[in-house]
Amino acid sequence: MDSLPIINKTYEVYKEIIDINNQLQKRMSYTLGVSVENSILECMEDLIMAKNAPKTLKAAYLIRASSQLEITAIKLRLFLELRLANETKIFQTQTKIAEIGRMLGGWIKATQNT
């Protein structure tokens, strides 16, 4: 995939979330599981839009992506608290989300400085 590292990392997280959802009970898979998938997909969509947007519009997409990433992190925390999925997989995914957050923060700062 020829794109930015942040988009590639978000794609990896999406695949991990799908794997986690496959382990969920059917009811949770169709509710919270789908919700987490949608949140990370919206984040990825906003990152791609920011990549291709003119400079004046990048910040708005990046802020939306940051919000979706935070929502995803909160939903994953809920997975942990309700003991719905493998803790190790959740912790690994949370670590990647934190890394994406740092990358995103740097990109937001860079757009504000120009």
C-alpha positions in Angstrom: 0.0 0.0 0.0 1.6 3.3 -1.1 0.4 5.8 1.5 1.4 7.6 4.7 2.7 5.6 7.6 -0.1 6.8 9.8 -2.7 5.5 7.3 -0.8 2.1 7.2 -0.7 1.9 11.0 -4.5 2.7 11.1 -5.1 0.0 8.6 -3.2 -2.5 10.8 -5.4 -1.5 13.7 -8.5 -2.0 11.7 -7.4 -5.6 10.8 -6.7 -6.2 14.5 -10.1 -5.0 15.5 -11.7 -7.3 13.0 -9.7 -10.2 14.5 -10.9 -9.1 18.0 -14.5 -8.9 16.8 -14.3 -12.4 15.4 -13.7 -13.6 19.0 -16.7 -11.7 20.5 -20.0 -13.2 21.4 -22.5 -12.7 18.6 -24.5 -10.0 20.4 -21.5 -7.9 21.2 -20.0 -8.5 17.8 -23.1 -6.8 16.2 -23.2 -3.9 18.6 -20.0 -2.8 20.2 -17.8 -4.7 17.7 -19.4 -3.0 14.6 -19.3 0.3 16.4 -15.5 0.1 17.0 -14.9 -1.0 13.4 -16.9 2.0 12.2 -15.0 4.4 14.4 -11.6 3.3 13.2 -12.8 3.3 9.5 -14.0 6.9 9.9 -10.7 7.8 11.4 -8.9 6.2 8.4 -11.3 8.0 6.0 -10.5 11.4 7.6 -6.8 10.7 7.4 -7.0 9.9 3.7 -9.1 13.0 3.1 -6.5 15.1 5.0 -3.8 13.6 2.9 -5.5 14.7 -0.3 -7.1 17.9 0.9 -5.8 21.4 0.2 -3.7 22.9 3.1 -6.6 25.1 4.3 -8.8 22.0 4.9 -6.3 19.6 6.3 -6.7 20.7 9.9 -10.5 20.0 10.0 -10.0 16.4 8.7 -7.2 15.8 11.2 -9.2 17.0 14.1 -12.1 14.7 13.1 -9.6 11.8 12.7 -8.3 12.6 16.2 -11.8 12.5 17.6 -12.6 9.2 16.0 -9.3 7.8 17.3 -10.2 8.8 20.8 -13.7 7.3 20.5 -12.1 4.1 19.3 -9.7 4.0 22.3 -12.7 4.5 24.7 -14.6 1.7 23.1 -11.6 -0.6 23.3 -11.2 0.3 27.0 -14.8 -0.9 27.4 -13.9 -4.2 25.9 -11.3 -4.6 28.6 -13.5 -3.5 31.5 -16.3 -5.8 30.4 -13.8 -8.6 29.7 -15.1 -9.2 26.2 -11.9 -10.0 24.4 -8.3 -11.2 24.9 -6.5 -8.6 27.1 -3.2 -9.0 25.4 -4.7 -8.2 21.9 -6.5 -5.2 23.4 -3.4 -3.9 25.0 -1.4 -4.3 21.8 -4.1 -2.5 19.8 -4.2 0.3 22.4 -0.5 0.7 22.1 -0.8 1.1 18.3 -3.7 3.6 18.8 -1.5 5.6 21.1 1.3 5.7 18.5 -1.2 6.8 15.8 -2.3 9.5 18.2 1.2 10.8 18.5 1.7 10.8 14.8 -1.6 12.6 14.4 -0.7 15.2 17.0 2.5 15.9 15.1 0.6 16.3 11.8 -1.9 18.6 13.4 0.9 20.7 14.8 2.6 20.8 11.4 -0.6 22.1 9.8 -1.0 24.8 12.4 2.6 26.1 11.9 2.2 26.7 8.2 
